[in-house]
Amino acid sequence: MRVISSVVHLTALSLGLVFATSVLASEETQLIDSINAYRGQLHQCGGQVSHELPPLTSDPRLVLSAGNIGDLQQALARATYPMVNVQAISLSGPRDAQAAMKAVEETFCQVVLDPQFVDIGVSREDREWRIVLARPMLTARLGDGQGEGQKMLAMINGARATPHNCGPESFSAAAPMTWNAILASAAEAHSRDMANHNYFDHTDSDGHTPGDRAELAGYGGTQVDENIAAGQDSTRKVVEGWLSSPEQCANLMNPQINELGAAYATDPKSDAGIYWTVMFGAK
């Protein structure tokens, strides 16, 4: 099986664009679902253990021809996709989505487990596949870091008001959480650390865990959990992504958690551009 990967960082990549005129075909949809399920689990990849990541959003502007050759940057500009980073995977040989996913796992785990990417497009022509993952420019108008965190609190409380299935685990409706300024400061500091040091991890650049950071900030609760996200340019996208991720959804719905603090931070020099942290606590 022949596999080819190409990367674009604000440069041109030769590919052709096919404008989607209908719903993705079944095999393409199955491959996207498989990639998102793969991102939602922990994996050993490139010598490191991945984090559970939110699902990628299917975007028809990223559906590119697996056979035609063209200029990717120009094609995405014509499709009005405001790209920052794009990575394209070409597969030649897989007969179906299952075989294509096997090739992706074996050769491109680092691509599909890269937290900076938030959108995906898949095309197939016979046994030629093109998978495109991308991060758009930040286009949403955001308030200050902790202000968006308080919006996040309202959205999470809205989700907690109704029962949810987080993967195989079912959660009943839970009581709303309250804002905690200490957790918010710790969350904002971690988002800033990720943005400025260009990484995505619960362990910060000083080796501190979420529990360490909460304690150092002066939080006296009995339990601390944390969700992180990168690349999404709105609070809504972040919360929806977490609700689609079993482990992160379980943190949101945990009835033992009763307060949180959250914030984002940006750095245009970082891979993902924007990083989000919510810290949950219980007293």
C-alpha positions in Angstrom: 0.0 0.0 0.0 1.4 3.4 -1.0 0.9 6.3 1.5 1.9 9.9 1.0 1.8 12.8 3.4 2.2 16.5 2.6 2.3 19.5 5.0 1.3 23.1 4.4 2.2 25.9 6.8 1.0 29.0 5.0 2.6 27.7 1.8 1.1 26.1 -1.3 0.5 22.4 -1.7 -0.4 20.9 -5.0 -3.8 19.3 -4.7 -7.2 19.9 -6.4 -10.4 21.0 -4.8 -13.8 19.3 -5.4 -16.7 21.4 -4.2 -19.0 19.2 -2.2 -22.5 19.2 -3.7 -24.0 16.4 -1.6 -23.6 14.6 1.7 -20.4 12.7 2.0 -20.5 9.1 0.7 -20.8 6.4 3.2 -17.2 5.2 3.1 -15.9 8.8 3.5 -18.2 9.4 6.5 -17.2 6.1 8.0 -13.5 7.1 7.8 -14.2 10.5 9.5 -16.1 8.7 12.2 -13.3 6.2 12.7 -10.7 9.0 12.9 -12.8 10.8 15.5 -13.3 7.6 17.5 -9.5 7.1 17.4 -8.9 10.7 18.6 -11.2 10.1 21.5 -9.0 7.4 23.0 -5.4 7.3 24.4 -2.8 5.9 22.1 1.0 5.3 22.0 2.1 7.3 19.1 5.5 8.6 18.1 7.0 7.5 21.5 4.4 9.4 23.5 0.9 8.8 24.9 -1.7 10.9 23.2 -4.4 12.9 25.0 -8.1 12.3 24.5 -9.1 14.9 21.8 -12.4 16.3 20.7 -13.8 15.2 17.3 -12.9 16.9 14.1 -15.6 18.8 12.3 -16.4 17.7 8.7 -16.0 20.7 6.4 -17.0 20.4 2.8 -14.4 23.1 1.9 -11.7 20.5 2.7 -13.0 17.8 0.4 -10.2 17.6 -2.1 -9.9 15.4 -5.2 -7.7 12.3 -4.6 -6.7 12.2 -8.3 -6.4 15.8 -9.5 -3.4 18.0 -9.1 -3.7 21.7 -8.3 -2.7 24.4 -5.8 -4.1 23.8 -2.3 -3.6 27.3 -1.0 -5.4 28.9 -4.0 -8.1 26.2 -3.9 -8.9 26.8 -0.2 -8.9 30.5 -0.8 -11.5 30.0 -3.6 -13.5 27.9 -1.1 -13.3 30.7 1.5 -11.5 28.5 4.0 -9.2 30.9 6.0 -6.4 28.3 6.5 -3.6 28.6 8.9 -2.2 25.1 8.9 -3.2 22.2 6.8 -2.0 18.6 6.5 -3.0 16.3 3.7 -2.7 12.6 3.6 -3.0 10.6 0.4 -3.6 6.9 0.5 -3.4 4.6 -2.6 -4.8 1.1 -2.2 -7.4 0.9 0.6 -10.6 -0.7 -0.7 -12.8 0.7 2.1 -12.9 2.9 5.2 -11.7 0.2 7.5 -8.6 -0.5 5.4 -8.0 3.3 5.1 -8.2 3.7 8.8 -5.7 0.9 9.3 -3.2 2.7 7.1 -3.8 6.0 8.9 -3.2 4.3 12.3 0.0 2.6 11.1 1.6 5.6 9.3 -0.2 8.8 10.3 -1.1 8.6 14.0 0.8 11.8 14.7 -1.2 13.7 12.1 -4.7 12.7 13.2 -3.7 13.0 16.9 -2.4 16.6 16.4 -4.5 18.8 18.7 -4.1 21.9 16.5 -6.4 20.5 13.8 -10.2 21.1 14.2 -11.7 20.4 10.7 -11.5 17.5 8.3 -12.4 16.7 4.7 -12.2 13.2 3.0 -12.6 12.3 -0.6 -12.3 8.9 -2.4 -12.0 7.9 -6.0 -11.9 4.1 -6.3 -8.8 3.2 -4.1 -7.4 6.7 -4.0 -8.1 8.6 -0.8 -7.4 12.2 0.2 -7.7 13.2 3.9 -7.2 16.9 4.7 -7.0 18.2 8.3 -6.9 21.9 8.9 -7.0 24.7 11.4 -8.6 27.9 10.3 -7.7 31.4 11.4 -9.2 32.7 14.6 -12.3 34.5 13.3 -14.6 34.7 16.3 -14.7 37.9 18.4 -13.8 36.8 21.9 -13.9 38.6 25.2 -11.1 38.5 27.7 -9.9 35.1 28.8 -11.8 34.6 32.0 -14.9 36.4 30.6 -15.1 33.6 28.0 -14.5 31.2 30.9 -17.7 32.4 32.6 -19.6 31.9 29.4 -18.2 28.4 29.4 -19.6 27.9 32.9 -23.1 28.9 31.7 -22.9 26.4 28.8 -21.6 23.6 31.0 -24.3 24.2 33.5 -26.8 24.1 30.7 -25.5 20.7 29.6 -25.5 19.4 33.2 -29.2 20.3 33.5 -30.1 17.3 31.3 -29.0 13.6 31.3 -26.0 12.8 29.0 -24.3 9.7 27.7 -20.6 10.2 27.8 -19.4 7.3 25.7 -20.7 4.1 27.4 -21.3 5.9 30.7 -24.7 7.5 31.4 -25.0 10.5 33.6 -28.1 11.9 35.2 -28.7 15.7 35.3 -26.4 17.3 37.9 -26.6 20.5 40.0 -25.0 23.6 38.4 -21.5 24.6 39.3 -20.3 27.9 40.6 -17.4 30.1 39.5 -14.2 29.9 41.5 -11.7 32.8 41.0 -8.7 30.8 42.2 -9.4 27.9 39.7 -9.9 30.5 37.0 -6.5 32.1 37.6 -4.9 28.7 37.6 -6.7 27.8 34.4 -5.7 31.1 32.7 -2.0 30.6 33.7 -2.0 27.1 32.2 -3.6 28.2 29.0 -1.0 31.0 28.7 1.8 28.5 29.4 0.6 26.2 26.7 0.2 29.0 24.2 3.6 30.6 25.0 5.5 27.4 25.1 3.7 25.8 22.2 2.5 22.5 23.7 -0.7 20.7 24.6 -0.6 18.7 27.8 -2.0 18.6 31.4 1.6 18.7 32.7 2.9 22.2 32.4 6.3 23.5 31.4 7.5 23.3 35.0 6.3 19.7 35.4 3.2 20.6 37.5 0.0 18.6 37.2 -3.5 20.1 37.5 -3.6 19.2 41.2 -0.2 20.9 41.7 -1.3 24.1 40.0 -4.5 24.3 42.0 -2.6 23.8 45.3 0.0 26.4 44.3 -2.7 28.8 43.5 -4.2 28.4 47.0 -7.2 26.2 46.1 -8.4 24.1 49.1 -10.8 21.8 47.5 -10.8 18.0 47.9 -10.8 17.1 44.2 -9.4 18.7 41.0 -10.0 17.7 37.4 -9.1 19.5 34.2 -10.1 19.7 30.5 -8.0 21.3 27.9 -8.6 22.2 24.2 -6.7 23.9 21.4 -7.5 25.4 18.0 -11.3 26.1 18.5 -12.1 29.8 18.3 -15.3 29.9 20.3 -16.5 28.8 23.7 -19.4 26.9 22.0 -17.1 24.8 19.8 -14.9 23.9 22.9 -17.9 22.8 25.0 -19.5 20.9 22.1 -16.1 19.1 21.5 -15.8 18.2 25.2 -19.4 16.8 25.3 -18.5 14.6 22.3 -15.4 13.2 24.1 -16.3 10.5 26.6 -13.6 11.3 29.2 -14.0 15.1 29.0 -17.8 14.8 28.9 -17.6 12.7 32.1 -15.7 15.5 33.8 -18.4 18.0 32.8 -21.2 15.8 34.1 -19.5 14.6 37.3 -22.0 15.3 40.1 -19.3 15.5 42.7 -17.8 18.5 41.1 -19.4 21.8 42.2 -17.2 24.6 41.0 -14.9 25.6 38.2 -12.7 28.3 36.7 -11.8 28.6 33.0 -10.0 30.8 30.5 -8.3 30.8 27.2 -5.0 32.3 26.0 -3.6 33.0 22.5 -0.2 33.2 20.9 0.0 33.6 17.1 3.4 31.9 17.0 2.0 28.7 18.5 0.8 25.8 16.4 -2.8 25.9 17.6 -3.1 29.7 18.1 -5.5 29.4 21.0 -5.6 27.2 24.1 -8.4 26.6 26.6 -8.3 25.2 30.1 -11.1 24.5 32.5 -10.3 23.4 36.1 -13.0 21.6 38.1 -13.0 21.5 41.9 -15.0 20.1 44.7 -15.3 21.4 48.3 
